[in-house]
Amino acid sequence: MKNKKLYELAKSVRSKNAGVDRITFDVIFNEKKNYELVKKSKVLSKQSVADLFGIDESQISDFVEFDPAFAIKFTIQREKPSGSFGDGDIFGCQQYPPLLDLVVKVE
Amino acid sequence: MRQKEQLRIICPNGHLGFACTKEESFYIGAETKPDYYCCDSGSDDIGPVPLGNDTCVSPRNWQVHDLELMLLAARKQNVPMIIGSSGDTGTNSRVDSYVEIIQELATKHRLKPFKLVYFYSELEKAFLIEKMDNGFAIEGLDGRDNLTMEELDATSRIVAVAGVHPFIKALEWGADVIIGGRSSDAAVFAAPALYHGFSEGLSYYMGKVLECASFCAEPYGAKESVIGTITNQDVKVTAMHPDQSCTIASVAGHAMYERSNPYYEAFAGGTLDMRECKYEQFDKKTTRITGPKFIPIDGKIKVKLEGSGFVGERYVGIVGVRDPYTIEHIDQVIEWARSQAKQQLKGQDYQLYYHIYGKNAVMGNLEPIKEIKSHELGIVVESLANTKELAKEAAIIGSRQIFYARLPEVKGTAGTAAFLFDEVLPVSPAFRWTLNHTIEVDDAMDLFDLYETIISA
């Protein structure tokens, strides 16, 4: 049984504000094979994402498997709107790194 | 309405002025003689401070640089130039600033007279108060409650986000240059396409794909130009930079960029449905898209409102920690600093926030790594209070007491903090997003006042 980390399988892993109240995450693959592999593995699911970030599943407003771009996308509600006192990431674009080390079984 | 077979629009920058447009690919694009020069110059990504404070986050000379590039090329070719969300926020003062810059550039370059049409997007609080007094609901977006009088009262500045309508009207008035207040990024590009009779689905889709310029191309490289071509059948998007291409992956990937949902996008007037979109590699640098549909809204048009409210004055202190024992006990250290502030500022209303780089400054409560692994911490102490004096005092105590922290086993008994500056730094006041809502209007132009002027050297 061989394992790979998500960053080895995905072409791009990113996060960005989707409006001022939400942060959206994209995991984009180069081709169908790795996309389908990760989809099937359920390593990325509402539950696994909620556990990873220590939030309630109800805070995940969207979860989409977007075939045309070989991408898995999910969106979470911000604790407080972007740029509020105490916010450490106004653009929301450095919230994705914990996804990079997620382990996926490849064989 | 001037029906065309094909329309080509150049987009040189995803946010004009925020970082300068790269010139090489822009000139390559201008050489191909596009029909329109369009660019969006603002965003709600930049946080609530610029809107609330009515300031820019982009230096004026960068804005001048980017506007100059577009204006000279557009005037030379005698084709229209359209700018949306002027000056980062699209407030009235930012529109005035851009109109002023256009005038300065026209004088500097002795341009022949041309027609400039501009519109404002700011809303008076009184307008919304009246609506709410008459039982109008101002609906919240993204899980927000409907607007309350308290939240409106706490708001410093409001902009309505224009759709295509003021831009189309400006084109009907014969505008050579359009300077817009706050507007939807895609609308800046969709408007000329709609004006020339192309379908709503393709027009709005083209707006979506063009508005971030080279973000829809690969390899990653911002501030490079792209050109969108629309016909009655399709939209094609082409990267101008020699090293970039718009591929199926990069374009489809961009369709979902900074949006919750890759299939639908709401605009003033309806929703873009992208479920049937088909992507095709047209040539090495161009992707072709077919299939987007536009579903007009059933009922009145809804216009998005953005609002920012003043929260308090702020100061910032920056402190470094290198002692491993102190790092291990940093929570205790912060507790000590907080308690000293509480004692000193007894009864006064202030807040302190500790951003601990090396622990969880970037992700806050979302950070899954709980154990500090760094040999060094950078602590940014942010204070908040009603007056500058109190904010400053709170920041000083909040930072300085890290130095005086009392840890029983510490070796470094000459002070537990490395000050970067011997002072705390003033920073803009804190604001927060009080409005992320929509309002129903009878006419899309109700909230946007259009003006025209002739610009001559």
Interface residues (C-beta under 8 A of the other chain):
Chain A: K11 S12 K16 N17 A18 G19 V20 D21 R22 T24 D26 I28 N30 L52 F53 G54 I55 S61 D62 V64 F66 P68 A69 F70 A71 K73 T75 Q77 E79 K80 P81 S82 G83 S84 F85 G86 D87 G88 D89 I90 F91 Q94 Q95 P98
Chain B: D44 D45 I46 G47 P48 V49 L141 D142 G143 R144 I248 A249 A252 G253 A255 M256 Y257 E258 R259 S260 N261 P262 Y263 C277 Y279 E306 V311 G312 R314 Q351 Y353 H355 A361 V362 M363 G364 N365 L366 E367 P368 I369 E382 L384 A430 F431 R432 W433 N436
